[in-house]
Amino acid sequence: MKKADLIEASGEVVGMQNAALCYRRDKRGKTEVLLITSRDTGRWVLPKGWPIKGLTPPEAAAREAFEEAGVEGRVGTEPLGVFPYDKDAHSTEGVPVLVTVFPLAVRRLVKDFPEKGQRRLEWFSPKKASKKVDEPELSAILESFTAPSDP
C-alpha cells in the first residue's frame, strides 16, 4: 500500500509510525513473536510510535520496543512491510496512520522500563499472533514472518 493511497478526502497526508516485530526462539527452536496490549483499548499490537528526531526509523522502532515492553536486542534495517490503521487520538474520528515494521531480535527483556505495568506482554507463534491483531495487513506480516537463521 502506498502512502498516496492513504490520503484522507480532506487532502491531509496520514501520519507515519515505526513498529518493532520483536522475536525470539523458544527452547525447542520455534520462533515466537511478542505482542503487547494498547493502553487505551487493550487490543493486541506491536510496540510502535512516532518518528524520533535524531533516530533512524529502525532505531525509533527499537526505542519504542524498549519503552513499551522492556525489549533490548538487535533491530534490522530492512522493513518487513507496512500496514495502515486508524489511531483514535482521543477524538471522534481516527487519524489514518501508516506503520513501517522492522524486525527486532530480542536479546533480553528488562524488568524496569518506562511503560511497565501499563500493558500486557505475551509471546505467540507468528501464526497465532496473526489471529490476535485487528489489522489485516499486520496479520499478513505476522503470518508470513520467518526469523532469520542468524539474527
C-alpha angles and dihedrals in degrees: 000000000000125000088240089060090061100057114127120239087253089064096248116140115235124248121262125225136177125225136191121223096206115202142173139167120253124223090277092052094253119142118249127187127205122235124184131194122249114246096232106040104016091233118151110258143153120259104268143153150158123298114281119220111248094019129097116236092261091048090050090051090051091049090052090049089054096045096045102034110011092247121162120182148098119307122209120231097216114081119236090212144292134265135187126227139163113249108209094214087192094283137109091259127052121236112234110237131182114212125202113207123214126187116243120192104213115227096174146340114234120218097223119052135144099264098036111149094016096090142029118241123203137169119227138171109261090250094051091044089053089061094049098059125079101216113086094209092051089047089055092049091052096044093052095042117125118179115235113254090236109032 
